[in-house]
Amino acid sequence: MGLSAGATGVLGTSGKLVIIALMFIGRVGILSFGLAIISRGRNGARRLDDSELTY
């Protein structure tokens, strides 16, 4: 598919961006991608206490 079929050559910019997003999600995995989006909004940055560090 893709360039060998000539389908992406006729797509506009928005169509190409959709293809890029779908390929990225397919590569990363839908569950990993969803968990990353959900956890980013919930926790934010987390700082470690000295008691959590192992030496």
C-alpha positions as CSV (number, residue, x, y, z in Angstrom):
1,M,0.0,0.0,0.0
2,G,1.2,3.6,0.4
3,L,3.6,4.9,-2.2
4,S,3.7,1.6,-4.2
5,A,-0.1,1.9,-4.8
6,G,0.1,5.7,-5.4
7,A,-2.6,6.4,-2.8
8,T,-0.6,8.8,-0.6
9,G,0.5,10.9,-3.5
10,V,-3.0,12.2,-4.1
11,L,-3.8,12.9,-0.5
12,G,-3.8,16.4,0.9
13,T,-1.9,17.6,3.9
14,S,-4.6,16.6,6.4
15,G,-4.9,13.2,4.8
16,K,-1.2,12.6,5.1
17,L,-1.3,13.7,8.8
18,V,-4.1,11.2,9.5
19,I,-2.0,8.4,7.8
20,I,1.1,9.5,9.9
21,A,-1.0,9.4,13.2
22,L,-2.5,6.0,12.3
23,M,0.9,4.5,11.5
24,F,2.4,5.9,14.8
25,I,-0.5,4.5,16.8
26,G,-0.2,1.1,15.1
27,R,3.6,1.0,15.8
28,V,3.3,2.1,19.4
29,G,0.2,0.1,20.2
30,I,-3.2,1.4,20.9
31,L,-3.1,0.4,24.6
32,S,0.3,2.0,25.2
33,F,-0.7,5.2,23.3
34,G,-4.0,5.5,25.3
35,L,-2.3,4.9,28.6
36,A,0.3,7.5,27.9
37,I,-2.3,10.1,27.0
38,I,-4.4,9.3,30.1
39,S,-1.6,9.1,32.6
40,R,0.0,12.3,31.3
41,G,-3.0,14.4,32.1
42,R,-3.6,12.8,35.5
43,N,-0.3,12.7,37.3
44,G,1.9,15.3,35.6
45,A,5.5,15.5,36.8
46,R,6.4,13.5,39.9
47,R,9.2,14.2,42.2
48,L,11.0,11.5,44.2
49,D,11.5,11.8,47.9
50,D,14.8,10.9,49.4
51,S,13.2,7.8,50.9
52,E,12.3,6.5,47.5
53,L,15.8,6.6,46.2
54,T,18.0,3.5,46.3
55,Y,21.8,3.8,46.4
